[in-house]
Amino acid sequence: MLTSRSAPGKLPPMTDATSAAAATRLRRSPLHERHTALGAKFAPFGGWEMPLEYAGGGVLREHAAVRTGVGVFDVSHLGKARVTGPGAAGFVNACLSNDLGRIGPGQAQYTLCCDDATGGVVDDIIAYLHADDHVFLVPNAANTAEVVRRLRAAAPEHVVVDDEHAAHAVLAVQGPRSAELLAALGLPTDHDYMSFRTATLADAELTVCRTGYTGELGYELVVPAGHAVAVWDALTAAGAAYELRACGLAARDTLRTEMGYPLHGQDLSPEITPVQARSGWAVGWDKPAFWGRDALRAEKAAGPARTLRGLVAVDRAIPRPGMKLYVGDACVGTVTSGTFSPTRKQGIALALLDTAAGLADGDRVDVDIRGRRAALTLTRPPFVTPSVR
């Protein structure tokens, strides 16, 4: 799922501290002091000051911890909104793209908030279905206010949309040993993927959802903000036996890119539709109503002019967002996400490629890196196979 970004989707340069002027404008996680104590390097992200990586580890070690053991991310910058009242689930279902009718109470679903006129993606969201009259939404930080605004503008009188952005912290415990760690703390771990349970830890009632943004076995804990420090301390104390490592947003980005998971603001955006991003699986095509339905059905029928594809570097090159792609002298697309894969030890990328170019998996294109061409091979994500599903 789903992170937020400042200049949408782009991870800014690392800084050991944010300037005083900037700090007054940025929100901070309730765990900020814990991150500082761990030597975190902070960066502005979606209007928040969040840890990018930690001292004594760095991105490569944090990435490896999640692929082979267990890591914990503070993703409290993610938005939180609650929709309640008679018919709340039906209302949400008539707005967002996926079909809530496919799941039942206690399950979660990846869905999209699309623009009604264009079908572009305003945000991607995880929806927690509690009951017919209760849906909890986790949008991206930078887009929460806009998602809430659109829902409130469309809501019938008996449905209430509350912005609870600051009321909750979110901790993502990810990796092959994540279930062992949570079970040691007495938390439920045997529920299915994209389902959630309520539990208690450190005197806090929290939600344990079997979700994540890394491709590994993992859980996301939605915790009352006032209990975030106690829950973090309980996790890190128990985690010592499992070599738990605190992980920042830079590792989160390399992990999700290895899986080919889209990032809003880069691979999804108001200018990039789910049809173009190959996210049609998150659209309830047969639903009678959802925002962007007509525009998306028309684009699907006609075929998109561009399509999101995966790329792996042949040469020693790291593609980056915004770089142009060529076949001969013809520009055929643009990189949307690109990084060095710590697992493959290669450059990898997602890119929007012109459908008319007729490219297929296995074909090669060139990326222009400051005037130098480097070869890439079209490869269907994921770029790595996670150790545990």
C-alpha positions in Angstrom: 0.0 0.0 0.0 0.1 3.0 0.2 2.8 6.0 1.5 2.6 9.8 1.0 5.2 12.2 -0.1 6.1 15.9 0.0 7.0 16.7 -3.6 4.8 13.8 -4.3 6.5 10.5 -4.2 10.1 11.8 -4.3 12.3 11.0 -1.3 14.3 14.2 -0.5 18.0 14.3 0.4 18.8 13.2 3.9 19.4 15.7 6.6 20.5 15.2 10.2 18.0 17.8 11.3 15.3 19.9 9.8 15.7 23.7 10.0 13.8 25.5 12.7 11.7 27.2 10.1 10.8 24.0 8.4 10.1 22.2 11.6 7.4 24.7 12.6 5.6 23.7 9.4 6.1 19.9 9.6 4.1 17.6 11.8 5.9 15.0 13.9 5.1 11.4 14.8 4.4 10.8 18.5 7.5 8.6 18.3 9.8 11.4 17.2 11.9 11.3 20.3 12.4 7.6 20.0 13.7 8.1 16.4 16.0 10.9 17.6 17.5 8.6 20.2 18.2 6.0 17.5 20.1 8.5 15.5 17.5 8.9 12.7 18.2 11.1 9.7 14.9 13.0 9.1 13.4 14.3 5.9 10.1 16.1 5.1 7.6 13.7 3.8 3.9 14.5 3.0 4.0 17.4 5.5 5.6 15.4 8.2 9.2 15.1 9.5 9.9 11.4 9.3 12.9 9.1 9.7 14.6 8.3 6.4 17.2 5.9 7.9 18.9 5.2 11.2 22.5 5.4 12.5 24.3 2.1 12.7 22.3 0.5 9.9 21.6 2.4 6.8 19.3 1.6 4.0 21.0 -1.7 2.9 20.9 -3.2 6.4 17.3 -2.1 7.0 16.2 -3.5 3.7 18.0 -6.8 4.4 16.4 -7.0 7.9 12.9 -7.0 6.3 13.8 -9.5 3.6 15.4 -12.0 6.0 14.2 -11.2 9.6 12.0 -8.4 10.9 11.9 -4.6 10.7 9.6 -2.0 12.2 8.6 1.2 10.4 6.9 4.2 11.9 4.3 5.2 9.3 2.2 7.4 11.5 2.2 10.0 8.8 -0.3 7.9 6.9 -3.8 9.4 7.0 -6.7 8.1 9.0 -10.4 8.8 8.4 -13.5 7.2 9.8 -16.9 7.0 7.9 -19.8 6.1 10.1 -23.6 6.1 10.1 -26.4 4.0 8.5 -25.2 2.8 5.1 -21.6 4.1 5.5 -20.1 1.1 3.7 -22.5 1.5 0.8 -21.7 5.1 0.6 -17.9 4.5 0.5 -18.5 1.7 -2.1 -20.3 4.2 -4.3 -17.3 6.5 -4.2 -14.1 4.5 -4.2 -13.1 2.1 -6.9 -12.9 -1.3 -5.4 -15.9 -3.4 -4.5 -16.5 -3.5 -0.7 -19.1 -6.2 -1.4 -16.2 -8.6 -2.1 -15.2 -8.6 1.6 -16.9 -8.8 4.9 -16.4 -7.2 8.4 -12.9 -7.8 9.8 -11.3 -7.5 6.3 -9.4 -4.8 4.6 -9.2 -3.8 0.9 -6.9 -1.8 -1.3 -8.9 0.8 -3.2 -8.6 4.0 -5.1 -10.1 7.5 -4.9 -10.4 8.5 -8.5 -11.4 11.8 -10.1 -14.9 11.5 -11.4 -14.3 13.4 -14.6 -10.9 12.0 -15.6 -10.4 8.7 -13.7 -7.0 9.9 -12.5 -6.0 8.7 -9.1 -6.5 11.2 -6.3 -5.1 8.7 -3.8 -4.8 5.0 -3.1 -6.2 3.9 0.2 -6.6 0.9 2.5 -10.3 0.5 3.7 -11.0 -1.4 6.9 -14.5 -2.7 6.9 -15.8 -2.9 10.5 -19.5 -3.1 9.7 -22.2 -1.8 7.4 -22.2 1.4 9.3 -18.4 1.7 10.0 -15.4 2.0 7.6 -11.9 3.1 8.6 -9.8 4.5 5.8 -6.0 4.9 5.6 -5.1 7.3 2.8 -1.7 8.9 2.2 -0.6 11.8 4.4 -0.5 14.5 1.7 -3.8 13.5 0.3 -5.9 12.9 3.4 -7.5 16.3 3.5 -8.5 16.1 -0.1 -10.0 12.6 0.3 -11.9 13.7 3.3 -13.1 16.8 1.5 -14.5 14.8 -1.4 -16.2 12.3 0.8 -17.8 14.9 3.0 -19.0 16.8 -0.1 -20.7 13.7 -1.3 -21.9 12.2 2.0 -25.7 12.0 2.7 -26.9 13.7 5.8 -26.8 10.5 8.0 -23.2 9.6 7.1 -20.3 11.3 9.0 -16.7 11.5 7.7 -14.2 12.3 10.5 -10.6 13.2 9.9 -8.6 11.3 12.5 -5.2 11.9 11.1 -3.6 12.9 14.4 -5.5 10.4 16.6 -3.6 7.3 15.6 0.0 6.1 15.1 0.7 3.3 12.6 3.6 0.8 13.0 4.4 -1.6 10.3 6.1 -4.8 11.5 7.4 -6.6 8.4 9.5 -9.6 7.6 9.6 -13.4 7.8 9.9 -13.3 11.6 7.2 -10.7 12.2 4.6 -13.3 13.3 7.0 -14.7 15.8 7.6 -11.3 17.3 4.0 -10.3 17.6 3.0 -13.7 18.9 5.6 -13.3 21.7 3.7 -10.2 22.7 0.4 -12.0 22.8 -0.9 -10.4 19.6 -3.0 -12.3 17.0 -1.0 -13.4 13.9 -3.0 -16.3 12.4 -5.5 -14.2 10.4 -5.6 -14.1 6.7 -3.9 -11.6 4.5 -5.9 -8.3 4.3 -7.8 -9.1 7.5 -7.6 -7.4 10.9 -8.2 -8.2 14.6 -8.4 -6.0 17.7 -6.0 -6.7 20.6 -4.4 -5.1 23.6 -0.7 -4.3 24.1 0.9 -2.0 26.7 -2.6 -1.1 28.0 -3.6 0.1 24.5 -6.4 -1.3 22.4 -5.1 -1.6 18.9 -5.9 -3.0 15.5 -3.6 -5.7 14.0 -4.0 -5.9 10.2 -2.2 -8.4 8.1 -1.0 -5.9 5.5 2.2 -4.2 4.5 4.1 -2.5 1.7 7.1 -4.8 1.4 5.8 -8.0 0.0 6.9 -9.9 3.1 4.9 -11.5 5.8 3.8 -8.5 7.9 1.4 -6.6 10.0 0.3 -3.0 10.5 -0.6 -1.9 14.0 -3.1 1.1 14.3 -2.5 2.5 17.8 -4.0 5.4 19.7 -1.4 8.2 19.4 -1.1 8.6 23.1 -0.1 4.9 23.5 2.4 4.9 20.6 5.5 5.2 22.7 4.5 2.4 25.1 3.7 0.1 22.1 7.0 1.0 20.4 8.9 0.2 23.5 7.2 -3.1 24.0 7.9 -4.1 20.4 11.6 -3.1 20.5 12.1 -4.8 23.9 10.7 -8.1 22.7 12.3 -7.6 19.3 15.8 -7.8 20.7 15.4 -11.6 20.6 14.5 -11.5 16.9 17.1 -9.0 15.9 14.4 -6.4 15.1 15.7 -3.4 13.3 14.1 0.0 13.1 13.7 0.9 9.4 13.1 4.3 7.7 11.2 5.4 4.7 14.2 5.0 2.3 14.2 1.2 2.9 10.4 1.2 2.6 10.9 2.7 -0.9 13.5 0.1 -2.0 11.4 -2.7 -0.7 8.1 -1.6 -2.4 10.0 -0.9 -5.7 11.4 -4.5 -5.7 7.8 -5.7 -5.4 6.6 -3.3 -8.2 4.1 -1.7 -5.8 3.0 1.7 -7.0 3.7 5.0 -5.2 1.2 7.7 -5.4 2.6 10.8 -6.9 4.9 8.8 -9.2 3.3 5.6 -10.5 -0.3 6.7 -9.6 -1.5 10.3 -9.7 -4.4 12.5 -10.8 -2.7 12.3 -14.3 -2.2 8.5 -14.2 -5.3 6.3 -14.2 -5.6 2.8 -12.8 -6.0 1.5 -16.3 -2.6 3.0 -17.2 -1.0 1.9 -14.0 -2.2 -1.7 -14.4 -4.2 -1.4 -11.2 -7.5 -2.4 -12.8 -7.7 -5.3 -10.3 -8.5 -2.6 -7.7 -11.6 -1.5 -9.6 -15.1 -3.0 -9.3 -15.8 -2.7 -13.0 -19.4 -4.1 -12.6 -20.4 -1.7 -9.8 -23.2 0.6 -10.8 -21.4 3.7 -9.4 -17.9 4.8 -8.3 -16.0 8.0 -9.0 -14.4 7.9 -12.4 -16.5 4.9 -13.6 -17.4 6.3 -17.0 -14.0 7.7 -17.8 -12.2 4.5 -16.8 -14.6 2.1 -18.6 -14.1 4.2 -21.8 -10.3 4.1 -21.4 -10.4 0.4 -20.7 -12.5 -0.3 -23.8 -10.3 1.9 -26.1 -7.0 0.7 -24.5 -4.6 3.1 -22.7 -2.2 5.2 -24.6 0.5 4.3 -22.0 1.1 1.5 -19.6 3.1 1.0 -16.4 5.9 -1.6 -17.0 8.9 -2.9 -15.1 12.5 -2.5 -16.1 15.8 -4.0 -14.9 19.2 -2.5 -15.7 21.5 -4.5 -18.0 24.4 -2.1 -17.4 25.7 -0.6 -14.2 23.0 2.1 -14.2 20.3 3.3 -11.8 17.2 4.7 -13.5 15.6 7.5 -11.6 12.1 9.2 -11.8 11.7 11.5 -14.8 14.4 9.9 -16.9 13.4 9.4 -20.6 13.4 6.0 -22.3 14.3 5.4 -25.9 14.2 2.8 -28.7 16.7 4.2 -31.1 16.0 7.9 -31.5 12.3 7.5 -30.5 11.3 8.5 -27.0 8.9 5.8 -25.8 8.3 6.6 -22.2 9.4 8.0 -18.8 10.7 6.4 -15.6 8.2 6.9 -12.7 10.1 5.1 -10.0 13.7 3.9 -10.0 16.2 2.7 -7.5 19.1 0.3 -6.8 17.7 -3.1 -5.7 19.7 -4.2 -2.7 18.5 -7.8 -3.3 19.3 -8.0 -7.0 22.3 -5.6 -6.9 20.9 -4.0 -10.0 19.0 -0.9 -11.0 15.2 -1.4 -11.3 12.4 0.8 -12.3 8.7 1.3 -13.1 8.0 3.3 -16.1 5.1 4.6 -18.2 5.7 3.3 -21.8 3.8 4.3 -24.9 1.4 1.4 -25.8 2.0 2.2 -29.5 5.6 1.2 -29.2 4.5 -2.4 -29.0 7.1 -3.4 -26.4 6.9 -6.8 -24.7 8.6 -8.3 -21.7 12.2 -9.2 -22.6 12.6 -6.3 -25.0 15.3 -3.7 -24.4 15.1 0.1 -24.1 17.7 2.7 -23.3 17.5 5.2 -20.4 19.0 8.6 -20.8 21.2 9.3 -17.7 22.5 12.8 -18.1 23.2 12.3 -21.8 24.5 8.8 -21.4 22.5 5.8 -22.6 22.1 2.6 -20.6 20.2 -0.5 -21.5 17.2 -1.8 -19.6 15.2 -5.0 -20.0 11.4 -5.0 -19.7 10.6 -7.3 -16.8 7.2 -8.0 -15.2 7.3 -7.2 -11.4 7.9 -8.3 -8.8 11.6 -8.1 -9.3 12.3 -10.3 -6.3 10.5 -13.3 -4.7 9.7 -12.6 -1.1 10.8 -15.3 1.4 7.3 -15.5 3.0 3.9 -14.6 1.5 
